[in-house]
Amino acid sequence: MNSISVTKQRDNHRINFENLLLVKSKIFDFISKNTVLVIAATLALLSCFIVKPDEQYIGYFDFKTLTCLFCTLAVICALKNIHFFTITAKKIVALTGNTRTLSLALVYITFIGSMFLANDMALLTFLPLGYISLSATSKEKYMAPVFIIQNIAANLGGMLTPFGNPQNLYIYTKFNIPTIEFMGIMIFPFILSIILFTVCCLFIPKEELTLNNEEDEKINTKKATFYLVLFAMTILMVFRVIPYYVCLPIIFAAIMISDRKALTKVDYPLLLTFVCFFLLAGNISRIEIVNTFFSALLEKNTLLTSILSCQVISNVPSAILLSEFTTNYKELLLGVNIGGVGTLISSLASLITFREYTSHVKGKTAQYVGLFSAFNFGFLIILTVSVMIFL
């Protein structure tokens, strides 16, 4: 074998090795960003070996919930692409003059956004705004508390509306809860949450700040109006005014024509997570021992069982799983919403905040987790005790 052939072989081996490393890197990156999905998919697959696939599988999936989630995420991505939320929020933040009012503005923007955008999308939209605002005014020292309170506001702000949190949409649809009754169940913890995170913001010092002047962006009025009409259609679908099988093709086609890039930015891992948990919950509900265990726990105290479940497996999968074993949707609804605060994994939205913070601030992960836990468990205890007293 001549030297040229040896060199080519070495080059090929090197290229293959580099490609292998690249593939491994992408796999690890995907797992780190979508840990809950990977766990859900693994558990769902394992459950299929216990409960063999049959005709009952198709009944596991709530296609209306999946459709509502997809349409909402798609429209929000389209609005984000024209900088609708960022421009609107910047105009509000520009009115603030100190760190306390800036923090209140950021938290309330996130809070209000979660009521209409869903908690994870509100955080993905407004956490970057918080980073830009604080870093541009050299107030990075307040980033951790502001991010944490934004996270709490997003998780708890979305509790009032059926589409504010993914678990709300699922429970609202599964149990066919009347809208007025739904909001009536959630109004007390909702108001209490507002009071609590407002008080937290008041502890942030009033330090004067000046935002750097940025180029004045303008919203594309025609596109914004068009997407807001689609968003209104999505809301009507959630409230059962328009059938989901009518909305889906209309919204998909409209966004495909106007901004197909928005469809590529939809949080498909979140949708797949729902699919996996539908499959897992459906199979688990058919295992007699597990069925008996969860039924007994929920019969004793649905509220506490659902809250504790969220701390271990997150609020969305808890809602899907536990709904198979109880008809007490009132306590289940309260539990999976209140349970969204607590541990880092109690809500998918909390993982989004953690990822956003650590991407900007290096070397302070432990401090962040400690402060996050102090705030979240404080909220969890106050809300749980209050709801148990007034339930």
Residue, then its C-alpha position, 0 to 999 in steps of 0.5 A: m500500500n503506497s503512502i497516498s493510500v495510507t494518507k487517504q485512509r487516515d483522512n477518512h478515519r479522521i473524518n469518520f471520527e469527527n462525524l461520530l463526535l458531532v453526532k454524539s454531541k448533537i445527541f447529548d445536546f438534544i437529551s440535555k435540552n429535552t430531558v423530560l421528553v427522553i424520560a417520557a419516551t423511555l417510560a412509554l416504550l417500556s410500558c408497551f412491553i407490559v401492556k401489548p399494543d392493541e385497538q385501545y391505544i388509539g383511545y389514549f390520545d386527546f387529539k383536541t388537546l394536541t391540536c389546541l397546543f399545536c395551533t397556539l404554539a404556531v400562532i405565537c411563533a408567527l407573532k414572535n417572528i414579527h417581534f410583536f411581543t418584544i416590541t410591545a414589552k419594550k415600550i412598556v419597560a421604557l416607561t420604568g425608571n428604576t430597578r423595582t418598577l422594571s422588575l414589576a414590569l417584567v414580572y407582570i408582562t410575563f404574568i399577563g403573557s402566561m394567561f394568553l400565551a401559555n407559561d412556557m411560551a411567555l417565558l421564552t418570549f419575556l426572559p430574554l427581554g429581562y436579560i437585555s433590560l438588566s444587562a443594558t443597565s448594568k443591573e445583572k445582580y438582580m437577574a436571578p431574583v427577577f428570573i425566578i419571580q418571572n418563572i413563578a408568575a408564568n407558572l401561576g399566572g396561567m392557572l386562571t385560563p384553560f389555555g394558560n397552562p398545558q395541564n389546564l388545557y388537558i383537564y379542561t378538555k378531558f372533564n369538559i369543565p364549564t369555563i365559568e366553573f373552571m375560572g371559579i375554581m382557580i380564582f382564589p389561588f390566582i389572586l393570592s399568587i398576584i399578591l405574593f409575587t408583587v410583594c416579592c418584587l417590592f423587596i427589590p431596591k429602587e435603583e435608578l436606571t437608564l435603558n440604552n436607546e435602541e433603534d425604534e422598531k415598528i410592528n408590521t400592523k397587517k401581519a400582526t392583525f392577521y395573526l391576532v385573528l388566527f389567535a382569536m380563532t385558536i381561543l374560540m377552539v379552546f372554548r369549544v366554539i369552533p371544532y378543532y378539526v376545522c381550525l387545524p387545517i385553516i391555521f396550518a394553511a394560513i401560517m404555511i402561506s404567510d410564514r412557514k418558518a414559524l412552523t419550524k419553530v414550534d415546540y415539537p418536543l413539548l407536543l411529543t412529550f404529551v404524546c408519550f405521556f398519553l401513551l404512558a398514562g393509558n398503559i399504566s391505567r390498565i395495570e391493576i396494581v398501579n390502578t389500585f395504588f393511585s386510586a387509593l391515594l387520590e381517594k384519600n387526598t387528591l389535592l396533596t397527591s397531585i401536588l406531591s406528584c408534580q414535585v417528582i414527575s412535573n405538572v403536565p405528566s401528573a395531570i395526564l397520569l392522575s386524571e386516569f384515576t380520579t373524577n375529582y377534577k377540582e382538586l386535581l386542577l388546583g393541585v397540578n397548578i399549585g404544584g407547578v412551583g417547588t422543585l426545578i422539575s415541577s414544571l417544564a417552564s422552570l427548566i426553561t428559566f434555569r436553562e436561560y439563566t445558566s446560558h447567560v450567567k456562568g459559575k452561579t448555578a448553586q446560588y441560583v438553585g438555592l434562591f429558586s428553592a427558597f422562593n418556590f417552596g415558600f410559594l408552595i407552602i403558602l398556597t397549599v395551606s391557604v387552599m386547604i383552609f378555604l377549599 
